[in-house]
Amino acid sequence: MASGVSGYAAISTRVRAMYSDLLTPQDMVRLSEAPDFASLISALKSTPYGKYISGLKDNELTPRRVILQIKNRLADSFSSVIQQAPEQTRPLVKQLYRYFEVGNLKAVLRSIQTVSSWNPEVTTWDRVREILFPFGSFNSIPAQAMVESGNVGTAVDLLKGTSYESTMSFAMKRFSAEQNLFPLEVALDLDYWRRLWAEARRLSGKDREMAVKIIGSLLDMNNLMWVIRYKIYHKLSEEELINYTLPFGFRVRDEDVRAIAAGSDIASVVSRIYPDVADVSALLENPQSGLPKLEHQLKLQVVKQCVAAFVGDPFHIGIPLAYLLLSDFEIQDLIVLIEAKSSNMADEAYRPLLLKTSLV
């Protein structure tokens, strides 16, 4: 217990200070009331995100550039937590952070395969790097060389020596036959979550308990949304659906995934796992509009799990993990606001998608 206290004393204090610096639900309501994009940016400059966007010139204040800049705050948070986390927990935090590198890798592959209609005066790499997460010194993929290779197969070959090599090499067999990025992206996702879950379960005591609860809640949301979307939109066979999802989780079990894959009523399965989520059947009647709302409800379950981590014993990895997930959700809310205000979207179209204002 003594080693646990000494190992977490500094990071617990630091993370709680960072946590208090997150936007409040009232802050998010105030930002959402900005009448247009320019007003939103002006309001953001008076928040902790101000230092990340204040350096942009007026002609650089585009939605794409602002989004990239505010993501730097999340990158800084991850870097700080990784540096201060007790040694036995760092592999888990680093793997959690790899989520954004996996996203970058997908973006790179999509850019290679997509026929570009961009301004020919701007190179493909210049455009691609504007949408990549600012991963900094933790980056392990040669993104620019991959983009400039102009070929998916050649780009994947450049991943030799990285943690993605074996997964991508195996998935390339199906890509070569179908010329579809779907198997590559699914392979990346499954490998990422398997590694993250393994790191959480590798811990012991309170660290393991809290890591499994928080990481597991996030994994549950993703896995459940995968199986529902694969079933409704992709019409995958039972075997494919099982192969493209995960057989473990915190609340979502293998039997739940298999039940949906086999044709059980989706709403009944979801309602049994998440009794607090209301009107699941109604949401599934119109999946196009209902599934984003269902995902929003499941995200709120993760948010509540994260907030609960700050109550009670502070000497465990759950608090840093919870803070990082809450920071990511905050960025997601801000991206919704930035895109909504820049496109003059009606309030009723985006406000229900904001996580933080749902907590008011």
N, C-alpha and C positions, 0 to 999 in steps of 0.2 A: 504493500500500500504506500509505503514511504517513497519508493521509486516512482510510483504512479503520480503522486502529488508533485514531486520535484520535476518530473518529466513534463507535466502539464501546467505548472504554475505560470510560466511565462507566456506560453501560447494561449492559455485560457484567458488571461488578462488582455492580451493583444487582440484576440478574436472577438471578445466581448466589446472592446472599443470599436472595432471595425463593424460589428453587428449594429451598434448604436448609430453608426453613420449611414446605414441603409435608409432609403426613403421610407417614410411612413405611408400608410394608406391615404392619409389626408394630403400628403405631398403629391401622391399620384393623382388624386382627384383634382388638385389644383393644376397640375400639368395637363391633365386631360381637358381642362376647361379653356386651355389656350385656343384662341380662335383660328389660328393658322400655323403653318410650319415655322415661320419667322418668330412668332410669339413664343412657340414652344422652345425653340433654341435659346431665346432670350431668358426664358424661365429656367431652363436647364443650367445656364451659366451661373445661377445663384445656388446650385446644389453641389454636392461633392464631385459631380461629373464636369463641373465648370472648367477645372484645370486641364481636362482632356480635350475639350473643344475650343478653349479660348485661343489657342494658337492658330486656328484655321482662319484664313483670310475670307472675306465676304464671298469671293467667287469659288471658294472651296467648301462652302456650307451647303453641300448637297446631302440628301438623305444617305447615300452610300458612304460618303466620307464621315459623316457624323456617326453613323452606326459603327463603322470601323474604329473610330476614336473612342467611343464609349466602351467598346469591348476591351480596350486596353486596361480599363479599371479591373475587370474580371481577371485578366491575365496577371496583373500586379497582385491581386488577392491570392491567386493560386501560387504564385512564386513565393509570396510571403509565408503562406501556410506550409508549403513544402519545405522551406528552409528551417522553419521553427518546429515542425512536427517531430515527435519522438521517432527515433531511427526505425523502430519496428513497424511504424505506420506509414512511412514515406512511400513504399512501393504502392500502397493502396491509393494515396492521394495523387501520386504521379499517374497511375492508371486511370483514375477518375478524370484527370486533366487530359488524357489522351483522347477523350471523346471529341475534343475540338480538332485534334490532328486527324482523326478518322473523318470528320466532316470536311477538313481541308483536302484530304486524299480523294474523297468522293467528288468534290468540286473540281479538282484537277482532272480526274478521269472524264467527268461530264464535259468539261471544256474541250478536251481533246476530241471527243466523239461528236460534239455538236458542230454542225456547219455554221460558221460564224457569219453574222451580218453586221459585225461591229465596224466602226470607222477604220478603214484600212491604214490610216495614218497612225493609229495606235496599235502597238503590238498586242498579240493575244495575252502574253504574260503580264503586260501593264494592266490589262483589264482584269485578269484573273486574280492578281494579287490584291486588288481592291476589295475582293469579297472573301478573302481568306482570313481566318482568325489569327490575330497577332500572337503566335505561339512562342516567339522569342527563342531563347537559348535552349529550350527543351525540344525544339524541332528535330525530327529525325528523318524527314523525307526530303528528297531533292526536288522540290515542287517545280522550280523554274526549269530545270533540265527535263523533267517529265513533260511539262507543257510544250516546251520547245521541240521535243522529240516528234510531236505530231502524230503519234501512233500509240494506241493503248498497249499493245504487246510490248513495244520497246520501252514504254513508260514503266510497265510492271517489272521488266527486267532490271530497271534502275533501283528497284526496292531490295535487291540482293544485299544481304548483310543487315537489314533492318528487321524489326519484330514482325513485319507484315509479309516477309518473303514466302514462308511456307503456305500461309493461308491464301495469298494471292496467286501463287503458282498453281495450287490445286484448283482454284476457282476459274483460272484461265482456260482450263480444258472445256468447260461449258460455254464460256464467253466465245471461244474460238469457233464453236459449233453454231452458236445462236447470234453472235454479234450484238448481244444485249448486255448492258451493264448490271442488270438486276442480280444475277448470281454473284458478281463481284461485290456489290454493295451489301447483299445479305451476308456473304461470308465475312466481310469486315465487321458488320454489326454483331454477328454471333460471336466471333472471336473476341471482340472488345468486351462484351458483357460476360463471357465465360471467364476471361482473365480478371475482370473486376470482382466478380463473385468469388473467385478463388482467393484473391487477395483479402477480401473481407473475412472469409472463413478461416484464413490462415492465422488471424489474430487470436488472442485469448482473452478470457475474462470480460470485463466491462467493455473493452475496445471491440471485441468480437460481437458482443450483444448489440451494441449501438450501431456498429458498422453494418451488420446484417439487417437491422431494422431500417436504417436510413437508405442504404444502397439498395436493399431489397424492395423498398417501397417504390423507388424510382424504376427499378428493373420490372416490377410488377406492372406498372403503368405502360411501359414500352411494350412488354410482351403481350399484354392483353389487347392493346391497340393493334399490334401486328396481326394477331390471330383474327381479330374482327375484320380488319381491312383486307387481309388475304382471303378471308371467307366471302366477304360481301363484294369487294371490287375485283379481285383477281380470280375468283372462282377456283382456287387451287384444290387439288385432290386432298383427301385426308392424309395420305402419306407425305405429300409435299408440304402441307401445312405444318405437320409435326416436325419435319426436317428443317423448316425455316423459322422455328420458334425455339424457346428455351424450356427445358424440362425441370426448372427449379425457380424458386422465388421466395418471397417472405409470406405473402398471402395467396398469391396465384400459384397453384400447384400444377404438376404435370397432368394430373387427372382432369383439371379444369380446361387446360388447352386441348387435351384429347377429346373431351366431351364436346367442345365447340367444333373441333375438326370432324367429329363423327356426326354432326348435325343436330346436337342438342339446342334447345332454345337459348339464344345468346343472352337475352335480357334476364332470363332466370339464373343463368350462371353468374352474370355480373352482379345481379342484385344479392345473390347469396354471399359473394365475396365482399361486396361493398354495400351493406344494408343502408348506409347513410346517403347513398346516391339515389336521388329520387327520379321517377319518371323515365327509367331506362328504356322501357318498351316504347314510349312516345318518341324518345330520341332516335331509336333505331328504325322507326317507321319511315323517316326521311333521312337516310344516312348522309347525304350530301351536306345538309345543314346540321344534322344531329350528332354525327361523330366528332366534329370539332368541339361541340358543347360537352359531349361525354368525356373527351380528353381533358377539357378544362376542369371538369369535376374531379377527375382522377388526379390531375396536377394539384388541385386544392388539398387532396388527401396527403400528398407528399409534403406540401407546404406545412400542413398542420403537424405532421410527424417531425419536421425540421424545427418548428417553433417549440414543440414539446421537449426537444433535446436540450434546450437552454434552462429547463427547470430541474432542480435537484443537483446531484453530484456533477461537478464540472470537470472531473479528472478522467476524461476519456476522449477518444477521437471523434465521437459523435458531434460535439460542438463545432469543431472546425469543418467537418463534412457538411453539417447542416447550414453553416454560414455560407459555404461555397455554393451550395445548391440554391439557397435563397438569393444570393447575388446573381446567379444565372437566371433565375426566374424574374428578377427585377429587370435585367437587361432585356429579356424577352418582352416584358411589358412595355419598356421604352421603345423597342423596335416596332411594336404594334402601333404605338402613339406616333412615332416618326413617320411611318409609312401611311398611317391614316391621315395625319395633318398635311403631309406633302401631296396627297392625292385628293384632298377635300372630301374625305369619306364621311358619311353621315354618322352622328354619334351612336345611334342605335346599332350600327353595323360593326363597331369595334369595341365599344365599352363592355359588352358582356364577355369579351375575350381577355380583359385585364384581370390578372390574378389578385394583385394587391388590393384593388378596390373592392373585390369580392369579400375581403376580410373586414370591411368597415362595419 
